[in-house]
Amino acid sequence: MVFYSKNEKKLNITELVSSAYYKDRLKVGYITNNVIQILTIIKKISLTKSKLRIKIINLRKKRIKYLNQSLNKTYKEITNIIKS
């Protein structure tokens, strides 16, 4: 993933800095504030995409509580509502 951040310095002084999304950006991709640099980053991603893919999958497992379990979770919740 490429995160284009035109005002990275301004973001660093906001409340967004403490969010998981903000902190995880470097774990799953690259941040740039330079449009020209995007092409270089895309080339770099194509060379390391398998490593980034693994990082993204691991991060999804860590951040998303019911990853790949939404149908079962929904079924259980509906069943609990009906029983109540």
N, C-alpha and C positions, 0 to 999 in steps of 0.2 A: 504494500500500500504506500502511496505517496500522499503525504499530508502537506498541502500548500498553505502556508501560514504567512500572510503578508505582514501581520503585526505581531510577531512572536514576542517581542519585547513587552508590548502592552499586555499580552496574555499572561506573561509571567508575574504580573502584579495583580491579577484578578483572582477571584475565588475559584475559578476554573482549575487552577493549578493543583488543588487538592483532590480533584475528581479522578476516579479510576481511569476514565477515558483519556484524560490528558496525560496521566502518568504512563499509560500503556502504549502510547503512540510509537515510541522508539522501540518497544519490544516487538512490534509487528510490522514495522515499516520504516520509512525515512521521512524526515521533516525538511522542507525547504521553503525559503522565502524568495527564491530566484527562479523565474520561469525558465531560463536557459538551462539551469541545472537539472530540471526535470528529466530531460532526455538522458543525461548521464546516470541519473538514479534509475530510470527504467532499464537501462542496460545492466546495471548492477543487480537489479531485482531479477532479471531473467537468468543471471548466473547463480543466484542464491535462492531461487524461488522454493526449492524443496525445504530448505531450512526455515524460511519464513512461513511456509505452509504449516509445518510442525508447530512453530511458535504460536500461530493463530489458533490452531486446533486446541493446543494446551491452554491457551488463554480463554477460549470459549468455554472449555470444561470448567475452568476455575471461576469464571464470572457468571455463567448462566446456570442457575440452580437446577432446572429440569431440562437440560439439553437432551434432545432426541427422546423425550418422555412426555411430550405435551398431550398426546392422545390418551395415554394411560392416566395422566394427572387429571385431565378434564373428565374422563369417565369416573374416576374415583370421587371427584368433587361433586359431580351430578348425582352419583349414587348416595353420597352423604347428605345432600340436600333433600333428596326424595325420602330418605330414612328419617330425617328430622321432623 
